[in-house]
Amino acid sequence: MSGTPTAVIGAGIIGLSTALSLADRGHAVTVYDPEPTSGASHYAGGMLAPASEVVYKQDPLLPLMQASATLYPELISLCAKYSDLPTGYRTDGTIVVARDRADSSFLDDLLSYQQARGVHAQRLTVRQARALEPALSPALSSAVLSSGDHQVQPRLFTRSLIDACTHAGVSFIRELVTDVSHLPQEQVVIAAGLGAQDIAGWGDDNVSPLQLRPVYGDILHLRAPAHLHPLATRVVRGVVEGRAIYVIPREDATLTVGATSREDGRASAQAQGVYQLLRDAIEILPGIEDCDFAEAGAGARPATPDDLPYLGRVSERVVVSTGYFRHGILLAALAARCAAELVEKQKPCVDLSACDPMRHRRTQ
């Protein structure tokens, strides 16, 4: 199917990565989105962390995360093939810390879960952790190093992906697609995040089987003053009074702090969430208190009933790729590879049976 005219609906990180992969394989790609990169990708942290982001009781998710992490260098190289813009890709690893003894029990459980599934992680003493990251609080209780975790800077990466797509011959049309039957392309990939369930023209009864819900997350951006930079050289994840917190250091002296999780339908950053994130971040990295406050925002992550993505072919013409919830950045490499293989009607490189887009179809 070389050179197949293909429409990609959605210009977040999933859609852009998919479009670039398809274009590189020789397909004629058109991306439809009225506001590229304005959705969940704009508010994402950018951690590529299959080790420290494993989710209990979601075993089908782990092999997808691991496979995508393995594919990520290939996606970064593909982007660099067509664009000189930076992606913020870093391979420094993650330190996960616990604030007190009660939080340490969570870390113990996490480490046991990781090791039982062959995920590499290394127990550290607090002294060892502070030798790697001197700005960590001396009052921490325990630490784990996940050296295989990486990161990108999502706003840089999506900008680079758009540039790469453009140079690879991808066309962009700033229009909202509501019905795929009106598109002229032979193949269609629906990668429109939350909007995917509102797109018609591909279901048997013209009713979308997708069940997506918005899960909002408050996220902060800070800037370290010159005398503190770099405040950290690795991603620092923490557990503070049972709450998860992460701090992502960037090359430009900014730090991303996130993220809350709420389903209240409120699309703006909430004062309580901002307060909680700052308080917990300061508990693990006290120098946060001296940073400049740059931005607070909130993004809506597209979640499914079982928090696994929808990724698969749903008709002879249409492939669905959405519902990546908290892992859209990490799973972008896998989503791009598999969507390209599905468009070409090849067998995907990983088992996607748990991601069947029709699995939540409502029965009458």
C-alpha positions as CSV (number, residue, x, y, z in Angstrom):
1,M,0.0,0.0,0.0
2,S,2.9,2.3,-0.6
3,G,1.8,5.9,-1.3
4,T,-1.7,5.4,0.2
5,P,-3.5,8.8,0.7
6,T,-4.1,8.8,4.5
7,A,-5.9,11.3,6.7
8,V,-4.8,11.7,10.3
9,I,-7.4,13.4,12.5
10,G,-5.7,15.1,15.4
11,A,-2.4,17.0,15.8
12,G,-1.4,16.2,19.3
13,I,1.7,14.1,19.9
14,I,-0.1,10.8,18.9
15,G,-1.4,12.3,15.6
16,L,1.8,14.0,14.7
17,S,4.0,11.0,15.5
18,T,1.7,8.9,13.4
19,A,1.7,11.3,10.5
20,L,5.4,11.5,10.5
21,S,5.8,7.7,10.6
22,L,3.4,7.3,7.7
23,A,5.0,10.0,5.6
24,D,8.4,8.5,6.2
25,R,7.0,5.2,4.9
26,G,6.0,6.9,1.7
27,H,2.3,7.6,2.3
28,A,0.6,10.8,1.3
29,V,-0.6,12.2,4.6
30,T,-3.0,15.0,5.5
31,V,-3.5,16.1,9.1
32,Y,-6.8,17.6,10.1
33,D,-6.9,19.7,13.3
34,P,-8.3,23.3,13.9
35,E,-5.8,23.9,16.7
36,P,-2.7,21.7,16.5
37,T,-1.0,20.8,19.8
38,S,-3.6,22.6,21.9
39,G,-4.9,19.6,23.7
40,A,-3.5,17.2,26.3
41,S,0.0,17.3,24.8
42,H,0.4,21.0,25.6
43,Y,-0.1,20.3,29.3
44,A,1.8,17.0,29.6
45,G,4.9,16.4,31.7
46,G,6.8,14.4,29.1
47,M,8.2,11.5,31.2
48,L,9.1,8.3,29.3
49,A,9.0,6.2,32.4
50,P,7.7,2.6,32.1
51,A,9.6,1.7,35.2
52,S,8.4,4.4,37.6
53,E,4.9,4.7,36.1
54,V,3.8,1.1,36.3
55,V,0.2,0.9,37.3
56,Y,-1.1,-1.7,39.8
57,K,-3.7,-4.2,38.4
58,Q,-3.1,-3.0,34.9
59,D,-0.7,-5.6,33.7
60,P,-1.7,-5.3,30.0
61,L,-0.4,-1.7,30.1
62,L,3.1,-2.5,31.1
63,P,4.3,-4.3,27.9
64,L,2.9,-1.5,25.9
65,M,4.8,1.0,27.9
66,Q,8.0,-1.0,27.7
67,A,7.7,-1.6,24.0
68,S,7.1,2.1,23.4
69,A,10.1,3.1,25.5
70,T,12.2,0.8,23.4
71,L,10.9,2.4,20.2
72,Y,11.4,6.0,21.4
73,P,15.0,6.5,20.2
74,E,13.8,5.5,16.7
75,L,11.0,8.2,16.9
76,I,13.5,10.8,18.1
77,S,15.8,9.9,15.2
78,L,13.0,10.0,12.7
79,C,12.1,13.5,14.0
80,A,15.8,14.6,13.7
81,K,15.8,13.2,10.1
82,Y,13.4,16.0,9.0
83,S,13.9,18.7,11.6
84,D,16.7,20.5,13.4
85,L,14.4,21.8,16.2
86,P,15.1,20.4,19.7
87,T,12.9,17.8,21.3
88,G,14.1,18.0,24.9
89,Y,14.9,14.3,24.8
90,R,17.0,13.3,27.8
91,T,18.1,10.0,29.2
92,D,19.2,10.8,32.7
93,G,16.8,8.5,34.6
94,T,14.4,9.0,37.5
95,I,14.8,9.0,41.2
96,V,11.6,8.0,43.2
97,V,11.6,9.1,46.8
98,A,9.4,8.7,49.8
99,R,8.8,11.5,52.3
100,D,8.3,9.4,55.5
101,R,8.0,5.8,56.7
102,A,4.4,5.4,55.6
103,D,5.3,6.6,52.1
104,S,8.2,4.1,52.1
105,S,5.8,1.2,52.2
106,F,4.4,2.5,48.9
107,L,7.9,2.5,47.5
108,D,8.5,-1.0,48.8
109,D,5.4,-2.2,47.1
110,L,6.4,-0.5,43.9
111,L,9.8,-2.0,43.9
112,S,8.4,-5.5,44.5
113,Y,5.9,-5.0,41.7
114,Q,8.6,-3.8,39.3
115,Q,11.0,-6.7,40.1
116,A,8.3,-9.3,39.8
117,R,7.7,-8.1,36.2
118,G,11.4,-7.8,35.2
119,V,11.4,-4.0,35.4
120,H,14.9,-2.8,36.4
121,A,15.0,-0.5,39.5
122,Q,17.6,-0.1,42.2
123,R,17.1,0.6,45.9
124,L,19.2,3.6,47.1
125,T,19.9,4.9,50.6
126,V,18.9,8.6,51.1
127,R,22.6,9.4,51.2
128,Q,23.2,7.7,47.9
129,A,20.2,9.6,46.4
130,R,21.5,12.9,47.7
131,A,24.9,12.2,46.2
132,L,23.2,12.0,42.8
133,E,20.8,14.9,43.5
134,P,22.2,17.1,46.3
135,A,19.1,19.3,46.3
136,L,16.9,16.5,47.7
137,S,15.7,16.9,51.2
138,P,17.8,15.2,53.9
139,A,14.6,14.3,55.7
140,L,13.5,11.8,53.1
141,S,12.9,8.2,54.1
142,S,13.9,6.1,51.1
143,A,14.7,6.2,47.4
144,V,14.7,4.1,44.2
145,L,16.6,4.7,41.0
146,S,15.1,3.9,37.6
147,S,18.0,4.6,35.3
148,G,16.1,3.5,32.2
149,D,13.5,6.3,32.4
150,H,13.9,9.1,29.9
151,Q,12.0,12.3,29.1
152,V,11.0,14.8,26.3
153,Q,9.8,18.4,26.6
154,P,6.3,18.1,25.1
155,R,6.0,21.6,23.8
156,L,9.4,21.5,22.1
157,F,8.7,18.0,20.8
158,T,5.4,18.8,19.2
159,R,6.9,21.8,17.6
160,S,9.7,19.7,16.2
161,L,7.2,17.1,15.1
162,I,5.2,19.7,13.1
163,D,8.4,20.9,11.5
164,A,9.4,17.4,10.7
165,C,6.0,16.5,9.3
166,T,6.1,19.6,7.1
167,H,9.5,18.7,5.7
168,A,8.4,15.1,5.2
169,G,5.6,16.3,2.9
170,V,2.6,16.1,5.4
171,S,-0.2,18.6,4.6
172,F,-2.1,20.4,7.4
173,I,-5.7,21.4,7.2
174,R,-7.0,23.5,10.1
175,E,-10.5,22.1,10.1
176,L,-12.6,20.1,12.6
177,V,-13.6,16.7,11.2
178,T,-16.9,15.4,12.4
179,D,-17.6,12.7,9.8
180,V,-14.9,10.6,8.2
181,S,-17.2,9.7,5.3
182,H,-16.6,13.2,4.0
183,L,-12.8,12.8,3.7
184,P,-11.3,11.9,0.3
185,Q,-8.4,9.8,1.6
186,E,-8.3,6.0,1.3
187,Q,-7.3,5.4,4.9
188,V,-8.1,7.4,8.0
189,V,-6.5,7.4,11.5
190,I,-8.6,8.9,14.2
191,A,-6.2,10.3,16.8
192,A,-8.3,13.2,18.0
193,G,-8.1,12.6,21.8
194,L,-11.3,13.2,23.6
195,G,-12.9,14.4,20.3
196,A,-12.6,11.0,18.8
197,Q,-15.9,9.7,20.2
198,D,-17.7,12.6,18.5
199,I,-16.5,11.6,15.0
200,A,-19.1,9.9,12.8
201,G,-19.0,8.0,9.6
202,W,-17.2,4.8,10.5
203,G,-19.4,2.7,12.9
204,D,-22.0,0.2,11.7
205,D,-24.8,2.2,13.2
206,N,-23.1,5.6,13.0
207,V,-22.8,5.6,16.8
208,S,-19.3,5.7,18.2
209,P,-18.4,2.7,20.4
210,L,-15.7,4.8,22.2
211,Q,-16.2,5.8,25.8
212,L,-13.9,8.6,26.7
213,R,-13.9,10.8,29.7
214,P,-11.8,13.9,30.5
215,V,-9.5,13.5,33.5
216,Y,-8.0,16.9,34.4
217,G,-4.5,17.4,35.8
218,D,-3.1,20.6,37.2
219,I,0.5,21.2,36.2
220,L,3.0,23.9,37.1
221,H,6.1,25.5,35.4
222,L,8.8,27.1,37.5
223,R,12.1,28.6,36.7
224,A,15.2,28.0,38.8
225,P,17.3,31.2,39.5
226,A,20.9,31.1,38.3
227,H,22.4,30.2,41.7
228,L,20.2,27.1,41.9
229,H,20.4,25.8,38.4
230,P,20.4,22.9,37.9
231,L,18.2,22.2,40.9
232,A,18.1,18.6,39.7
233,T,19.6,16.6,36.8
234,R,17.0,13.8,36.8
235,V,13.3,13.5,37.0
236,V,12.4,13.3,40.7
237,R,9.2,11.5,41.6
238,G,8.0,11.5,45.1
239,V,5.3,10.1,47.5
240,V,4.2,12.7,50.1
241,E,1.5,11.6,52.5
242,G,0.4,9.1,49.9
243,R,0.2,11.7,47.1
244,A,2.2,11.4,44.0
245,I,4.4,14.3,42.9
246,Y,7.0,14.7,40.1
247,V,9.5,17.4,39.2
248,I,11.0,17.4,35.8
249,P,14.2,19.5,35.2
250,R,14.8,21.0,31.8
251,E,17.9,22.3,30.0
252,D,16.5,25.8,30.0
253,A,16.4,26.0,33.8
254,T,12.7,25.5,33.9
255,L,11.0,22.8,36.0
256,T,7.7,21.1,35.4
257,V,5.8,20.1,38.5
258,G,2.7,17.8,38.3
259,A,0.2,16.5,38.4
260,T,-3.1,16.3,40.1
261,S,-5.9,14.1,38.8
262,R,-9.6,15.1,39.0
263,E,-12.8,14.5,37.2
264,D,-14.7,17.6,38.1
265,G,-15.1,19.1,34.6
266,R,-13.2,22.2,35.5
267,A,-10.7,23.1,32.8
268,S,-8.7,25.7,34.6
269,A,-5.9,25.1,37.2
270,Q,-7.4,25.0,40.7
271,A,-6.0,26.8,43.7
272,Q,-6.1,23.7,45.8
273,G,-4.2,21.7,43.2
274,V,-1.5,24.4,42.8
275,Y,-1.1,24.6,46.5
276,Q,-0.8,20.8,46.9
277,L,1.7,20.5,44.1
278,L,4.0,23.3,45.5
279,R,3.7,22.0,49.0
280,D,4.6,18.4,48.1
281,A,7.4,19.5,45.7
282,I,9.0,21.6,48.4
283,E,8.9,18.6,50.7
284,I,11.2,16.6,48.5
285,L,13.1,19.5,46.8
286,P,13.2,22.4,49.2
287,G,14.9,24.7,46.7
288,I,11.6,24.8,44.8
289,E,10.6,27.4,47.3
290,D,13.1,29.9,45.8
291,C,12.1,29.3,42.2
292,D,10.2,31.8,40.0
293,F,6.6,30.9,39.3
294,A,6.0,30.8,35.5
295,E,2.7,29.1,34.7
296,A,-0.1,27.0,36.1
297,G,-2.4,25.1,33.7
298,A,-4.7,22.2,33.5
299,G,-5.1,19.6,30.7
300,A,-7.8,17.1,30.0
301,R,-6.4,13.6,29.5
302,P,-8.6,11.2,27.4
303,A,-9.3,8.2,29.6
304,T,-11.2,5.0,28.8
305,P,-13.3,2.9,31.3
306,D,-10.3,0.6,31.9
307,D,-7.6,3.2,31.4
308,L,-6.1,1.3,28.4
309,P,-5.9,3.0,25.0
310,Y,-8.1,2.4,22.0
311,L,-5.7,1.3,19.3
312,G,-6.8,-0.9,16.4
313,R,-8.5,-1.1,13.0
314,V,-12.3,-0.7,13.1
315,S,-13.1,-1.0,9.4
316,E,-11.4,-1.5,6.1
317,R,-10.8,2.2,6.0
318,V,-10.5,3.4,9.6
319,V,-7.9,3.0,12.4
320,V,-8.6,4.4,15.9
321,S,-5.7,5.6,18.1
322,T,-6.8,7.5,21.2
323,G,-7.6,7.1,25.0
324,Y,-4.0,7.2,26.1
325,F,-4.8,8.8,29.4
326,R,-1.7,9.6,31.5
327,H,0.7,7.9,29.1
328,G,0.1,9.6,25.8
329,I,3.7,11.0,25.5
330,L,5.3,7.7,26.4
331,L,3.0,5.6,24.2
332,A,3.4,7.9,21.2
333,A,6.2,5.9,19.7
334,L,4.3,2.6,19.9
335,A,1.1,4.3,18.7
336,A,2.9,5.7,15.6
337,R,4.5,2.4,14.7
338,C,1.3,0.4,15.2
339,A,-1.0,2.8,13.4
340,A,1.4,2.9,10.4
341,E,1.4,-0.9,10.3
342,L,-2.4,-1.0,10.6
343,V,-2.8,1.5,7.8
344,E,-0.6,-0.9,5.7
345,K,-2.8,-3.8,6.9
346,Q,0.2,-5.5,8.5
347,K,0.2,-7.4,11.8
348,P,1.2,-4.8,14.5
349,C,4.6,-5.3,16.2
350,V,2.9,-5.9,19.6
351,D,-0.3,-7.6,20.7
352,L,-3.0,-5.0,20.7
353,S,-5.9,-7.3,21.8
354,A,-6.3,-5.4,25.1
355,C,-6.6,-2.1,23.1
356,D,-9.5,-3.2,20.9
357,P,-11.5,0.1,20.1
358,M,-14.7,-1.9,20.1
359,R,-14.4,-3.5,23.5
360,H,-16.7,-1.0,25.3
361,R,-19.4,-1.0,22.6
362,R,-22.7,-0.3,24.3
363,T,-25.2,-3.2,23.8
364,Q,-28.9,-2.3,23.4
